[in-house]
Amino acid sequence: MALLDLSSDELLTTTRAVRKRLDYDRPVDDDDIRECVRIAMQSPSGSNNMTMQFVIVKDAAKRAAIGEIYGKCFDIYRTMDGVYAGSIKKDGDAEQAQQDRVTDSAEHLAATMGQAPVLVIACSKSGRIDGAPAMMAASAMGNVLPAMWSFMLAARARGLGTAWTTVGLMMEKEIADVVGMPFDEVQQACLSPLAHTVGTDFKQAMRPDPDSIIHWDTWGG
């Protein structure tokens, strides 16, 4: 697949969570998926121990089953005040409008997740991190999260859309059972649809000034 004409900064700043502009009718080529995984494998891996794994779900029945589980998880997510996107209020009109769009698109994905031509489950085979010390948990996730982001950047460069979701982790074992994943040995990190996008003209999101999140030398600095 030909790559989009994007600079490095454009690729980094316009790789959005695509939910309403996914083409559910156009298949995704296996070789394009392999290429995204190949690029993802170049991401950092602690101690050069590549524990990241990608479960690529194309089977229609399994996609539908995962979509149904995701929908149930989303029902729980809606009840989480201050966490659910629709319960978060912004100060400015423009900022609230953006938040409302996020909520609307998240609701759309919750209703249609199982219709995406491909679902990607990013995970680590380093074992469960439930209750693990911070260093171990961060190391385990640090081996898969950069890889998944690289996968998403590679997908964007090829005109493919993704959307990072963690809501399904509320029923992680149920999703593991759908794809025969050994739950006691593999930790899921996120679930994403993968599809060609309707158009490729994605823009930067509205964000605050960098100084609003920088702490110089000390937390209060």
C-alpha positions as CSV (number, residue, x, y, z in Angstrom):
1,M,0.0,0.0,0.0
2,A,1.3,3.5,-0.9
3,L,2.1,5.6,2.1
4,L,0.3,8.9,2.7
5,D,2.3,12.1,2.1
6,L,2.8,13.0,5.8
7,S,5.7,14.6,7.5
8,S,6.9,13.0,10.8
9,D,5.2,15.7,12.8
10,E,2.0,15.4,10.8
11,L,1.9,11.6,11.3
12,L,2.4,12.1,15.1
13,T,-0.2,14.8,15.5
14,T,-2.9,13.5,13.2
15,T,-3.1,9.9,14.2
16,R,-6.5,10.2,15.9
17,A,-8.8,7.7,17.5
18,V,-11.0,6.9,14.5
19,R,-14.4,5.7,15.4
20,K,-17.0,7.1,13.0
21,R,-14.9,7.2,9.8
22,L,-14.0,3.6,9.6
23,D,-15.0,1.8,6.4
24,Y,-16.5,-1.5,7.6
25,D,-17.2,-2.7,4.1
26,R,-13.6,-2.6,2.7
27,P,-11.3,-5.5,3.7
28,V,-7.8,-4.9,5.1
29,D,-5.0,-6.8,3.4
30,D,-3.1,-9.2,5.6
31,D,0.3,-8.0,4.2
32,D,-0.6,-4.4,5.4
33,I,-1.2,-5.8,8.9
34,R,2.0,-7.7,8.8
35,E,3.9,-4.6,7.8
36,C,2.3,-2.6,10.7
37,V,3.4,-5.4,13.1
38,R,6.9,-5.4,11.6
39,I,7.2,-1.7,12.3
40,A,5.8,-2.2,15.8
41,M,8.4,-4.8,16.6
42,Q,11.1,-2.0,16.2
43,S,9.7,-0.3,19.3
44,P,11.7,-0.4,22.6
45,S,11.6,-3.6,24.6
46,G,13.0,-3.7,28.1
47,S,16.0,-5.9,28.5
48,N,15.6,-6.7,24.8
49,N,12.9,-9.1,25.9
50,M,10.1,-8.9,23.3
51,T,7.0,-9.9,25.1
52,M,4.5,-7.9,22.9
53,Q,2.0,-10.0,21.0
54,F,-0.8,-9.1,18.6
55,V,-4.0,-11.0,18.2
56,I,-5.5,-10.2,14.8
57,V,-9.2,-11.1,14.8
58,K,-10.8,-11.4,11.3
59,D,-13.3,-14.2,11.9
60,A,-16.8,-12.7,11.7
61,A,-18.2,-14.7,14.6
62,K,-15.3,-13.9,16.9
63,R,-15.5,-10.2,16.0
64,A,-19.2,-10.1,16.8
65,A,-18.6,-11.9,20.1
66,I,-15.9,-9.4,21.1
67,G,-18.1,-6.5,20.0
68,E,-20.9,-7.8,22.2
69,I,-18.6,-8.1,25.2
70,Y,-17.3,-4.6,24.5
71,G,-20.8,-3.3,24.5
72,K,-21.5,-4.8,27.9
73,C,-18.3,-3.2,29.3
74,F,-19.4,0.1,27.8
75,D,-22.6,-0.1,29.7
76,I,-20.6,-0.3,32.9
77,Y,-18.3,2.5,31.7
78,R,-21.3,4.8,31.3
79,T,-22.0,4.6,35.0
80,M,-18.5,5.8,35.9
81,D,-18.9,9.4,36.8
82,G,-15.8,11.4,36.0
83,V,-14.4,8.6,33.9
84,Y,-17.1,8.2,31.2
85,A,-16.4,10.7,28.5
86,G,-19.9,12.0,28.6
87,S,-19.7,12.8,32.3
88,I,-16.6,15.0,31.9
89,K,-17.4,18.7,31.6
90,K,-15.0,21.3,30.1
91,D,-14.8,25.0,30.9
92,G,-14.9,26.5,27.4
93,D,-17.6,26.1,24.7
94,A,-15.1,24.9,22.1
95,E,-13.5,22.4,24.6
96,Q,-17.0,21.1,25.5
97,A,-17.9,20.7,21.9
98,Q,-14.8,18.6,21.4
99,Q,-15.7,16.5,24.4
100,D,-19.2,16.0,23.1
101,R,-17.8,14.8,19.8
102,V,-15.6,12.4,21.6
103,T,-18.5,11.0,23.6
104,D,-20.7,10.7,20.4
105,S,-18.0,8.8,18.5
106,A,-17.2,6.6,21.5
107,E,-20.9,5.6,21.7
108,H,-20.8,4.9,18.0
109,L,-17.9,2.6,18.3
110,A,-19.5,0.8,21.3
111,A,-22.4,0.0,19.1
112,T,-20.4,-1.1,16.1
113,M,-17.1,-2.5,17.3
114,G,-17.8,-6.0,16.2
115,Q,-18.5,-4.8,12.6
116,A,-14.9,-3.6,12.0
117,P,-13.2,-5.8,9.4
118,V,-10.3,-6.4,11.8
119,L,-9.9,-6.2,15.6
120,V,-6.4,-5.9,17.1
121,I,-5.7,-7.0,20.6
122,A,-2.3,-5.9,21.9
123,C,-1.0,-7.9,24.8
124,S,2.1,-9.1,26.6
125,K,3.1,-12.7,27.3
126,S,5.2,-11.8,30.3
127,G,2.4,-13.0,32.7
128,R,-0.2,-11.3,34.7
129,I,0.6,-8.0,36.4
130,D,-2.4,-8.0,38.7
131,G,-1.0,-6.7,42.0
132,A,2.5,-6.6,40.8
133,P,5.0,-4.0,42.1
134,A,5.1,-0.8,40.1
135,M,8.4,-1.6,38.4
136,M,7.2,-4.9,37.1
137,A,3.8,-3.6,36.0
138,A,5.4,-0.6,34.2
139,S,8.0,-2.8,32.6
140,A,5.4,-5.3,31.3
141,M,3.2,-2.6,29.9
142,G,6.2,-0.7,28.6
143,N,7.0,-3.6,26.3
144,V,3.6,-3.5,24.6
145,L,2.2,0.0,24.7
146,P,5.0,1.6,22.6
147,A,4.6,-1.2,20.1
148,M,0.9,-0.7,19.8
149,W,1.3,3.0,19.3
150,S,3.9,2.3,16.5
151,F,1.3,-0.1,15.0
152,M,-1.2,2.7,15.0
153,L,1.2,5.2,13.4
154,A,2.1,2.7,10.8
155,A,-1.6,2.1,10.1
156,R,-2.3,5.8,9.8
157,A,0.5,6.1,7.3
158,R,-1.2,3.5,5.2
159,G,-4.7,5.1,5.3
160,L,-5.9,2.7,8.0
161,G,-7.7,3.9,11.2
162,T,-7.4,2.7,14.7
163,A,-8.9,3.6,18.1
164,W,-7.2,2.8,21.4
165,T,-9.7,1.3,23.8
166,T,-9.3,-0.2,27.3
167,V,-13.0,-0.5,28.3
168,G,-13.0,-4.2,27.2
169,L,-10.4,-4.9,30.0
170,M,-13.4,-4.9,32.4
171,M,-14.1,-8.3,30.9
172,E,-10.6,-9.3,29.8
173,K,-11.0,-13.0,30.5
174,E,-14.2,-13.2,28.4
175,I,-12.4,-11.6,25.5
176,A,-9.4,-14.0,26.1
177,D,-11.8,-16.9,25.9
178,V,-13.2,-15.8,22.5
179,V,-9.7,-16.1,20.9
180,G,-8.3,-18.9,23.0
181,M,-5.8,-16.7,24.8
182,P,-4.3,-18.2,28.0
183,F,-5.6,-15.7,30.5
184,D,-3.2,-16.7,33.3
185,E,-0.1,-16.1,31.1
186,V,-1.0,-13.2,28.8
187,Q,-1.9,-9.6,29.9
188,Q,-4.1,-7.6,27.4
189,A,-3.2,-3.9,27.0
190,C,-5.8,-2.6,24.6
191,L,-8.3,-3.4,21.9
192,S,-8.5,-1.5,18.6
193,P,-10.6,-1.7,15.5
194,L,-8.6,-1.6,12.2
195,A,-10.2,-0.5,9.0
196,H,-9.6,1.8,6.0
197,T,-10.6,5.3,6.8
198,V,-13.2,7.4,5.0
199,G,-10.9,10.1,3.8
200,T,-7.4,10.7,5.2
201,D,-7.7,14.4,6.2
202,F,-7.4,14.1,10.0
203,K,-6.5,17.2,12.0
204,Q,-4.7,17.9,15.2
205,A,-6.8,17.7,18.4
206,M,-7.4,20.8,20.6
207,R,-4.8,20.6,23.4
208,P,-3.7,23.1,26.1
209,D,-0.4,24.8,26.1
210,P,2.6,22.5,26.8
211,D,3.5,24.5,29.9
212,S,0.2,23.5,31.5
213,I,1.6,19.9,32.0
214,I,5.4,20.6,32.4
215,H,6.9,20.6,35.9
216,W,10.4,22.1,35.8
217,D,12.7,20.4,38.3
218,T,10.0,20.0,40.9
219,W,6.3,19.0,40.9
220,G,5.2,22.6,41.7
221,G,7.7,24.1,39.2
